[in-house]
Amino acid sequence: MSHRLIGNEANHPLAIVVESVASQLLMKHPAPIHLEVDIDLSLRLPVDSSSLSQLIDSLVRQAILEMADGGELTITACETATGVDIEIADTGCDVETRACKLPMIAAAMAAELTWQNCPQGGGAVTARLPIYHQAQRRAA
């Protein structure tokens, strides 16, 4: 898996990293999945691109498993007072009937993951990435 970007890792637009990782995975999926990435291009990476790519890769893989016959995948993100929230929503089954796995990279990034059902069907996971993690990396 190679999602590495060249240059200043904290300066990449979050939308570009997310779309790059998700697109690569969807191209390999046998059923059609419509991808929508709704992330402002001014929003930058809250962590290094390698860690974020691993987290997105893991969460998108989980979502794809829930859409064996195809569907829709929507990824959004927003800056909050405490960090950045990234939501990955799919049109698969309800979260009660799926394996909601916590990727190891999430713990390493101090990311908090929460799953919920979507009102229109399917499920979503929100990854809350704290600001202080990036500040700790710079101080180290």
C-alpha positions in Angstrom: 0.0 0.0 0.0 1.6 3.3 -1.1 -0.3 6.4 -0.3 2.8 8.5 0.5 2.8 12.1 -0.7 6.0 14.0 -1.3 6.8 17.3 0.5 5.6 19.0 3.6 3.2 16.4 5.1 1.2 18.9 7.1 0.6 21.1 4.1 -1.4 18.7 1.9 -5.1 19.3 1.5 -7.0 16.7 3.5 -9.4 16.2 0.6 -6.7 15.2 -1.8 -5.3 12.6 0.5 -8.7 11.2 1.3 -9.8 11.0 -2.3 -6.5 9.4 -3.4 -6.7 6.6 -0.9 -10.5 6.0 -1.4 -10.3 6.1 -5.2 -7.5 3.4 -5.3 -9.6 1.1 -3.2 -12.8 1.6 -5.1 -11.1 0.9 -8.5 -10.3 -2.6 -7.2 -13.9 -3.3 -6.0 -15.9 -5.5 -8.4 -19.2 -3.6 -7.9 -19.8 0.1 -8.7 -19.5 2.4 -5.8 -20.1 6.1 -6.2 -17.6 8.2 -4.2 -18.4 11.7 -3.0 -15.7 13.6 -1.1 -17.1 16.8 0.5 -14.0 18.4 2.2 -13.0 22.0 1.9 -9.6 22.2 0.0 -8.4 24.7 2.7 -8.6 22.0 5.4 -5.1 20.6 5.9 -3.8 17.3 7.3 -4.2 17.1 11.1 -1.5 14.4 11.2 1.2 13.0 8.9 0.0 11.8 5.5 1.2 8.2 6.1 -0.8 7.8 9.3 -3.9 9.4 7.9 -3.7 7.3 4.7 -3.6 4.1 6.8 -6.6 5.2 8.9 -8.6 6.2 5.8 -7.6 3.0 4.0 -8.8 0.8 6.9 -12.1 2.6 7.4 -12.9 2.7 3.6 -12.1 -1.0 3.4 -14.6 -1.7 6.2 -17.2 0.4 4.4 -16.6 -1.3 1.0 -17.1 -4.7 2.7 -20.6 -3.6 3.5 -21.4 -2.8 -0.1 -20.8 -6.1 -2.0 -23.4 -5.2 -4.6 -22.2 -1.5 -4.9 -23.6 1.6 -3.4 -22.5 5.1 -2.3 -19.6 6.2 -0.2 -19.6 9.7 1.2 -16.6 11.2 3.0 -16.8 14.5 4.7 -14.6 16.4 7.2 -14.7 19.6 9.2 -12.5 21.4 11.6 -13.8 21.5 15.2 -12.7 23.4 18.3 -10.7 20.3 19.4 -9.4 19.0 16.0 -10.8 17.5 12.8 -13.7 15.2 12.3 -13.7 12.9 9.3 -16.9 10.9 8.5 -17.1 8.0 6.2 -20.7 7.0 5.4 -21.9 4.1 3.2 -25.1 2.6 2.0 -24.4 -0.8 3.5 -26.1 -2.5 6.4 -26.9 -1.0 9.8 -23.9 -0.7 12.2 -25.5 -3.2 14.6 -25.0 -6.0 12.1 -21.5 -5.2 10.9 -18.0 -5.6 12.4 -17.0 -2.2 13.6 -13.3 -2.7 13.9 -10.9 -0.2 15.6 -7.8 0.1 13.4 -4.6 0.0 15.4 -3.5 3.2 13.7 -6.5 5.0 15.3 -5.1 4.4 18.8 -1.6 5.5 17.7 -3.1 8.8 16.4 -5.3 9.3 19.5 -8.3 9.2 17.2 -11.7 8.5 18.7 -14.0 6.5 16.4 -17.8 6.4 16.7 -20.2 4.5 14.5 -23.9 5.3 13.9 -26.7 4.4 11.5 -27.4 6.9 8.7 -31.1 8.2 8.5 -31.3 7.1 4.8 -29.9 3.7 5.6 -26.4 2.4 5.9 -23.8 3.3 8.5 -21.1 5.9 9.2 -18.0 6.1 11.2 -16.6 9.4 12.5 -12.9 9.7 13.3 -12.1 12.6 15.7 -8.5 13.6 15.3 -7.3 15.9 18.1 -5.3 19.0 17.4 -2.9 18.3 20.3 -1.5 15.2 18.5 0.0 17.4 15.8 1.4 19.8 18.3 3.0 16.9 20.2 4.6 15.7 17.0 6.1 19.1 16.3 7.4 19.4 19.9 9.1 16.0 19.7 
